[in-house]
Amino acid sequence: MSGSVIVWDLETVFDLKGFAAANDLVGKTDEELRTAHGDRFPKHLYHSIICIGAVVAERTEGLWHVKASGAPHIGERSERELIETFVGKIAELQPQLVTFNGAGFDLPVLRYRAMLHGVAAPGLSARPYFNRFTDDAIDLCDVLSSFRSPARATLHEICRVMGLPGKTGDLDGSGVASLFAQGRIKDISDYCETDVVNTYRLWLRYDLFRGRLTPAQFAGSEADLDMHIRERLSVKPHLGAFVSNIEPKTG
């Protein structure tokens, strides 16, 4: 069996400008817009992408080999450029896509933002990625709970129960807006990258469970990820928790 996979995740903030345009509130202050919106979770349409985290892997000789990992962010390039690069990689590889809650959030947000910026994304139509019940785009939150809300758990809970690092600091998705307001975009990017590495390892477990990997292939794929991280620890210390003999970084 051969092929490519992209395990990915978005971090977003409330798009005040878009909300104002949609609700005849142009000219209002940011505070007035937040008050008008209230405390409810914004509609997918009103999420602006801060970063796109991804692990790109290729299967050769039975093992998954990580080719790239990271979380490019708007401190480095525009939201449009982030989207263009990401959908371009999807068009190039036509991979299996893997997320945690991607069917319910990341995929529709990506589509909205691509259309908002006028980005052509034919690669997203190369496979039925928006079909919730195929393997073309696996949402681990959905499949591990058999698409039933009472059986759902968070990525952190599942990872910790299975002996994986999960979230290693104090940050979770609810803290992204605060960090963004402080200009700490790199911290958001680092957090996003740890999430996609957690999701990748969970996906390897799921492939082992399904018999798509033998125990030896699973161990070899995990060892490949370990090597990939070790080679980059000097510039990516936030991934230290994924190497067994390195203490989790919490600061």
N, C-alpha and C positions, 0 to 999 in steps of 0.2 A: 504494500500500500504506500502511495506517495501523495504529496499535496502540501498545501500551505495553510496556516492558520494565523489569524490576527485576533488576539485577545485584547480588548480595548475598553476604555472608560472615558467619560467626559466629566469635567468639573465646570460648573456654570454659575452665573450670577443673574439676578433679576435685571432684565433689559427695560430700564425705566423709559428710555426713549420710545421703544416699541409699544409699551403699555400706554404711554401718553398719546401716541399717534392713533392707536386703536380705539381710544376712549375719549377723544375730543378734549384732551387735557394738555395739549402742547402749550408751552409757556409757563406751566406750573413748576415750582421748585421741586427738587428731589424729595424733600421732606413731605411736601404736599402730595406728591405722587405715591409715596409709601403709605401715607395715611389713607389716601383714596383706595389703595389696593387692599389694605388691611393685613392681617397676619396669615392669611391662607397661603398655601403653597401656590406659586405662580403657575399658570397654564404653560404647557410645553412651548407654546409660541413665544412666551416672554422670557426665555432663557438664552442668555448670551454665553458663548463658549469661551472659557478662560484657557483651558488646555485639553489636549487629547492624548491620553496615555495609551501605550500599546506595547505588547510583546508580539513580535513577528517570529514565527518558527516554521521550519520545513521538515518534513518527515523523509528521511533517507535511511535505507537499510534497517527499517523497523523502529528507529529512534527519532524522537523529536529534537531538533537542533535549533537553539535560539539564534536568530540572525540579527536581531536588533531589539532594543527596548529603550523606552524613554517616554517623556511627556512634554513635547514642545508646547510653548505657552505664548500668550500675547505680549509678554515682556520681550520676546524675541522676534515675533512677526505678527501680522494682523490676523484677526479671526478668519477673514476670507482666505488668507494664505494657509492657515492651519487646515482649513477644510479642503482646499484644493490639493494640498500635499497628501492628506489622508485618503481622500476618495481616489486620487491618482494611484496610490499604492494598491487600493482595492481593485481598481481597473487592471493594473499590471498583473497582480497575482491571482485574482478571482478566488480568494481563499474562503475557507470556512471562517465565519465570524463567531466569536465567543464573548459573551458579556455576563454580568450579573445585574439583572433588571434592565437589560438593554432593550428588550421588546417593549417594555412599558415606559421607558424614558429615553435612553441614549439614541436609539435609531430614529424615533420621531423628531427629537430635537435636532439631530444632524440633518435630517431632510428639511425641516423648517428653515434652519440657518443657511443651508446651501441655497435654497430657493430665494431667501431674503437677499443674499449676496449675488444672485444670478450665476451661481457656480454650476456648470454642467457636470453631472455625476453619472454617466452611463454605466460605470462599473457597478453601481448599486442596483442595476437592473439585469446584470449578467447572470445572477442567480436569484432565486426567490427569497432574498434576505428579509423581506417584510412579511413573509408567511410564518406565522408564529409556531407552526407545528412541523417544520422541517429541520433537518440538521444543517442547513445552509447557514443559519444564524441561530446558534444555541444560546438561550438565556438560561443560565444555570439556576437562577432564582426560580424560574418557572419549572424546569424539568425535574429538579431535585424535590420539589414540593408537589409533583404531579399536577401542576397547574391549579392547585387548591390553596386558597388563602390561609386556612387554619394550619397547614403544614409548612408554611414559610418560616424561614429564619434569616437573619442577616448574614452577610458575608463574614463579618467578624466572628459571630457565634459559630458558624460552621467550621471556619478555619481553626479556631481555638479548640473546639471539640475534637478535631482531627489531628491536633498536634502541630498545626501550622501557625506562623506568627500572628496572623490577623493584623489588626491595627496596633502599631507599636508605640504610638504617642498619644497625646490627648485629643488630637484632631479627628473629627469625623465630618461628614458632609454638611452638618449644620453649622460648622465653624468656618466654612469657606468664605462666606460673605464678609465676615469680620476681618479675616486675613486680607482679603482683597481690598477692603477699605483702608487697611494699613499699608498697602503697597507690597505685601509679602507674597508676590505671585510665585516666586521660586519655591517657597514652602508649600504652596498648593500643588505645584507640579511634582515635587518630591512625594507628597502624600498620594497623589494620583498614581504615580509609578509603583508605589508599594501596593496599591489596590490591584493593579493589573498583574503584578507578580503573584499576589495571593490568588487571584482568579485563575491564572495560568496553572498554578500548582493544583488548585481544586479541580480544574478541567482534566489534568493528567490523572487524578484519582478517579474521575468519572469515566475516562476512557479505559482505565484499568478495570473498573467495575463492569463495564459493558463488554469486556473481552476484546476491545480494540488494541489493547496493549497487553503483552504478557508481563508477569512480574519482573522478568529480566529487562524487558524493554522499558517498563516504567522506571526501574532503578537507573537505567542508562540515561533516560530523558531527564530525570531529576539531577543526575550527576552533570549532565551537560549544562543545565541551568546554573548549578552551583559554580561551575567553572566560568561561565559567562559573567556571573556577579563578581566573583573573586578578581577577575581581570580588570574590573571597573570600580572596585571599592575606593580607590584613592580619590575618585571624583564623584562617587555616589555612595557616601557613607550611610545614607538613609536606607540602603538595602542590606546593611550588615546583619540584621536580624534573620535574614534568609540563609546565612551561612552558619552551620551548626556550632562552630567553635568561637563565634563572635557574639558578644553581649548585645542584646537589642539596644538600638539608639533611641533614647526617649527625649533628648533635649533638642 
